[in-house]
């Protein structure tokens, strides 16, 4: 079933809140994107279930990130939805020699969502990077 315009806007806002919380390293806002605050993100070689762990990992590895949310398509069935979201996540890390390297992750998220207390939240997100590129940044 196609989502209503209201559902599409609410799901889109959830995608933006998730990206914003990750980029601002806001564990509380990140957890609020998941049903009951129970984070469930997995991908090749990792699984994370704690919002503080997610933002701490990002903060420890990267000096800056920007998650750009692109096209998404979700099918709604009552208070449940599933679908996908494409994202390009730019990550800048500082190397020990002072060089700065930008990693661009071209990601497809496979999403499961529920409507909880009138708001759409994730149940789980499966992250599948299609490609990861590395660029040394000029000083």
C-alpha positions as a Markdown table, in Angstrom:
| # | Residue | x | y | z |
|---|---|---|---|---|
| 1 | Unk | 0.0 | 0.0 | 0.0 |
| 2 | Unk | 1.3 | 3.4 | -0.9 |
| 3 | Unk | 1.9 | 5.7 | 2.1 |
| 4 | Unk | -0.3 | 8.8 | 2.5 |
| 5 | Unk | 1.3 | 12.2 | 2.0 |
| 6 | Unk | 1.4 | 12.6 | 5.8 |
| 7 | Unk | 3.2 | 9.3 | 6.2 |
| 8 | Unk | 5.7 | 10.1 | 3.5 |
| 9 | Unk | 6.5 | 13.5 | 5.1 |
| 10 | Unk | 6.8 | 11.9 | 8.6 |
| 11 | Unk | 9.1 | 9.1 | 7.3 |
| 12 | Unk | 11.2 | 11.7 | 5.4 |
| 13 | Unk | 11.6 | 13.7 | 8.6 |
| 14 | Unk | 12.7 | 10.6 | 10.4 |
| 15 | Unk | 15.4 | 10.0 | 7.8 |
| 16 | Unk | 16.6 | 13.6 | 8.3 |
| 17 | Unk | 16.5 | 13.4 | 12.1 |
| 18 | Unk | 18.6 | 10.2 | 12.0 |
| 19 | Unk | 21.2 | 11.9 | 9.7 |
| 20 | Unk | 21.3 | 15.0 | 11.8 |
| 21 | Unk | 21.6 | 13.1 | 15.1 |
| 22 | Unk | 24.6 | 11.1 | 13.7 |
| 23 | Unk | 26.3 | 14.3 | 12.4 |
| 24 | Unk | 25.8 | 16.2 | 15.6 |
| 25 | Unk | 26.8 | 13.2 | 17.7 |
| 26 | Unk | 23.6 | 13.4 | 19.7 |
| 27 | Unk | 23.0 | 10.0 | 21.3 |
| 28 | Unk | 19.6 | 11.0 | 22.8 |
| 29 | Unk | 18.2 | 12.3 | 19.4 |
| 30 | Unk | 19.7 | 9.2 | 17.7 |
| 31 | Unk | 18.0 | 6.8 | 20.1 |
| 32 | Unk | 14.7 | 8.7 | 19.7 |
| 33 | Unk | 14.7 | 7.6 | 16.0 |
| 34 | Unk | 14.3 | 4.0 | 17.1 |
| 35 | Unk | 11.3 | 2.2 | 18.6 |
| 36 | Unk | 11.7 | 2.4 | 22.4 |
| 37 | Unk | 15.2 | 3.9 | 21.9 |
| 38 | Unk | 16.4 | 0.4 | 21.0 |
| 39 | Unk | 18.9 | 1.0 | 18.3 |
| 40 | Unk | 19.4 | -1.8 | 15.7 |
| 41 | Unk | 21.8 | -1.0 | 12.9 |
| 42 | Unk | 23.8 | -3.7 | 11.1 |
| 43 | Unk | 26.1 | -3.9 | 8.1 |
| 44 | Unk | 29.0 | -5.8 | 6.7 |
| 45 | Unk | 31.0 | -6.9 | 9.8 |
| 46 | Unk | 29.2 | -4.9 | 12.4 |
| 47 | Unk | 26.0 | -4.6 | 14.5 |
| 48 | Unk | 25.2 | -1.8 | 16.9 |
| 49 | Unk | 22.5 | -1.7 | 19.4 |
| 50 | Unk | 23.4 | 1.4 | 21.5 |
| 51 | Unk | 23.1 | 5.0 | 20.5 |
| 52 | Unk | 26.0 | 6.1 | 22.7 |
| 53 | Unk | 28.2 | 3.5 | 21.0 |
| 54 | Unk | 27.2 | 4.7 | 17.5 |
| 55 | Unk | 28.0 | 8.4 | 18.2 |
| 56 | Unk | 31.2 | 7.5 | 20.2 |
| 57 | Unk | 32.4 | 5.4 | 17.3 |
| 58 | Unk | 31.8 | 8.3 | 14.8 |
| 59 | Unk | 33.4 | 10.8 | 17.1 |
| 60 | Unk | 36.5 | 8.6 | 17.7 |
| 61 | Unk | 37.1 | 7.8 | 14.1 |
| 62 | Unk | 36.0 | 11.0 | 12.3 |
| 63 | Unk | 36.5 | 14.8 | 12.8 |
| 64 | Unk | 33.5 | 15.6 | 10.7 |
| 65 | Unk | 30.6 | 13.8 | 9.0 |
| 66 | Unk | 27.7 | 14.8 | 6.7 |
| 67 | Unk | 25.0 | 12.3 | 5.9 |
| 68 | Unk | 23.1 | 13.3 | 2.7 |
| 69 | Unk | 19.8 | 11.6 | 2.4 |
| 70 | Unk | 18.7 | 10.9 | -1.2 |
| 71 | Unk | 15.8 | 8.9 | -2.7 |
| 72 | Unk | 13.8 | 6.6 | -0.5 |
| 73 | Unk | 10.7 | 4.5 | -1.0 |
| 74 | Unk | 8.7 | 2.9 | 1.8 |
| 75 | Unk | 5.6 | 0.8 | 1.7 |
| 76 | Unk | 3.1 | 1.3 | 4.6 |
| 77 | Unk | 0.9 | -1.4 | 5.9 |
| 78 | Unk | -1.1 | 0.0 | 8.8 |
| 79 | Unk | 1.3 | 1.0 | 11.5 |
| 80 | Unk | 4.3 | -0.9 | 9.9 |
| 81 | Unk | 6.4 | 0.1 | 7.0 |
| 82 | Unk | 9.4 | -1.2 | 5.1 |
| 83 | Unk | 11.6 | 0.1 | 2.3 |
| 84 | Unk | 14.9 | 1.6 | 1.4 |
| 85 | Unk | 16.8 | 4.8 | 1.6 |
| 86 | Unk | 19.9 | 5.9 | -0.3 |
| 87 | Unk | 22.5 | 8.1 | 1.3 |
| 88 | Unk | 25.9 | 9.4 | 0.7 |
| 89 | Unk | 27.7 | 9.8 | 4.0 |
| 90 | Unk | 30.9 | 11.9 | 3.9 |
| 91 | Unk | 33.3 | 11.2 | 6.7 |
| 92 | Unk | 36.6 | 13.2 | 7.3 |
| 93 | Unk | 39.3 | 11.6 | 9.4 |
| 94 | Unk | 42.6 | 13.0 | 10.5 |
| 95 | Unk | 45.6 | 10.8 | 9.8 |
| 96 | Unk | 48.6 | 10.6 | 12.2 |
| 97 | Unk | 50.7 | 12.6 | 9.8 |
| 98 | Unk | 48.2 | 15.5 | 9.8 |
| 99 | Unk | 46.6 | 14.7 | 6.4 |
| 100 | Unk | 42.9 | 14.8 | 6.2 |
| 101 | Unk | 41.1 | 12.0 | 4.3 |
| 102 | Unk | 37.4 | 12.1 | 3.2 |
| 103 | Unk | 35.6 | 8.8 | 2.9 |
| 104 | Unk | 32.4 | 8.9 | 0.9 |
| 105 | Unk | 30.1 | 5.9 | 1.7 |
| 106 | Unk | 27.4 | 5.2 | -0.9 |
| 107 | Unk | 24.8 | 3.5 | 1.2 |
| 108 | Unk | 21.5 | 1.8 | 0.8 |
| 109 | Unk | 19.6 | 1.3 | 4.0 |
| 110 | Unk | 17.0 | -1.3 | 4.2 |
| 111 | Unk | 14.5 | -0.1 | 6.7 |
| 112 | Unk | 11.8 | -1.5 | 9.0 |
| 113 | Unk | 9.6 | 1.1 | 10.7 |
| 114 | Unk | 6.6 | 1.2 | 13.0 |
| 115 | Unk | 4.3 | 4.0 | 13.9 |
| 116 | Unk | 4.7 | 4.4 | 17.7 |
| 117 | Unk | 2.6 | 6.9 | 19.6 |
| 118 | Unk | 1.6 | 8.5 | 16.3 |
| 119 | Unk | 5.2 | 8.9 | 15.1 |
| 120 | Unk | 7.3 | 6.8 | 12.6 |
| 121 | Unk | 10.4 | 5.3 | 14.1 |
| 122 | Unk | 12.9 | 2.6 | 13.0 |
| 123 | Unk | 12.7 | -0.9 | 14.2 |
| 124 | Unk | 15.9 | -1.7 | 12.4 |
| 125 | Unk | 18.2 | -0.5 | 9.6 |
| 126 | Unk | 20.4 | -2.7 | 7.5 |
| 127 | Unk | 23.3 | -0.7 | 6.0 |
| 128 | Unk | 24.7 | -1.9 | 2.7 |
| 129 | Unk | 27.6 | 0.2 | 1.2 |
| 130 | Unk | 27.7 | 0.0 | -2.5 |
| 131 | Unk | 31.1 | 1.7 | -2.7 |
| 132 | Unk | 33.4 | 3.6 | -0.4 |
| 133 | Unk | 35.8 | 6.2 | -1.9 |
| 134 | Unk | 38.8 | 7.9 | -0.3 |
| 135 | Unk | 40.1 | 11.4 | -1.2 |
| 136 | Unk | 43.0 | 13.1 | 0.4 |
| 137 | Unk | 42.0 | 16.7 | 1.1 |
| 138 | Unk | 44.2 | 19.7 | 0.4 |
| 139 | Unk | 45.5 | 21.6 | 3.4 |
